[in-house]
Each structure stands twice: as C-alpha cells, then as structure tokens.
Amino acid sequence: MSNDQYKPRNFRITSHTTRNRILHIEDALAIRQIRFDLWAFARGKGSEGQAEAYVDADEARLLFTDLATGTLSERFQSIGGSQRDGQALARVITVEEVKANNPIKITIQNGEGIPQDNGLITPAWWGDKEAKPDVDLAVLLDRRTARKIALAVLAHLSAWAAATYYQRVTENTWQPPREVVVDPETGEILE
C-alpha cells in the first residue's frame, strides 16, 4: 500500500455509489456536525462537480431516525455556510420524498452566500431570481438504501455518544472537550 493513498479529511461513516453520483457521509462531530459530500462523475471522464453540506448532529439524529423508520414525513432542509477571505459560501441540503422509483432525494447546493447580521449566511440565489447556485447536485435513493445509510449514521452517533459519555458528564456538556484543532469554517481537522 502506498503512502500517497487518498485519505478523506473526516472519518467516512458510509458511502453510496450510483451510475453517476457518489455520496459520502462523514463524521465532523468535532464541530457537532455530520458532513455530506456529493460528487457527480461520468465514466471515463471523471469528476463533473462536487458539493458539500453540514447538518447539526441533533438535526441529523432526527433526520436519520425518520429515514431509518421509513417515515420521512416532511421535507428536511438545512442552510449553512462559511466565510473565507471575505467571500461568503452558502451550503444548502434538502432531503425529501419524490415520486420516483427511488423516492428519497438528497440535493446539495453550494454557491455565493450573503452574510446576515445574526451571523448566518443565506444563499444569494434565494433572493435573486437571476442567480443560481454554483453547484446543484442531487442523488436518488431507494428506501432500503436510505434505511441502510440511516442505520449506519445512527450507529456512529450512538458510538460517539457512548465513547465520549464520561468526558461530557465530567464537563457537564453535550460536547466533549476539544482535543483537536478544527477549522470552524470548513470543519477540517488541522491538528
């Protein structure tokens, strides 16, 4: 095995590949988030686009419980973003049921964001009908695949909660003490 082998920046909980999409779901619990990483590709051509979004761990637990039990009763949407070098990037993830053979649709949009006074970043394409996200990718999942993914993420969240239980009780917090340095804008572990 080569030392040059690719390693994701976060622990990869699960992945799903279709004919032209790759969905990775990763642990970003150092910042209390679950990271979704969606790639579009064409066989023989390679990558055609990539989009990422983060979902708060507590929101992710609710979403994946609904998916695991097959009861996604309403459209789920999470809006986030970050600022780097004066540029705001908005990230939107939507999970919903659609009328299709594979009825669970995950859509991730990334593009220009607008910083708000309260610190949130809203998508520029929501307020401007002419604007569009820089990247707009979706993947369709059948119910069984959605349940398998959901159960893997829920097991990971439960394992994380159990592994950090003593630290969290000692510190009287949901989050364990930070033992790593994490870039708050990207979720990348720096040390």
Summary of the structure (lengths in Angstrom):
residues: 191
radius of gyration: 17.3
end to end distance: 24.1
largest distance: 52.8
contacts: 543
relative contact order: 0.17
helix: 25%
strand: 42%
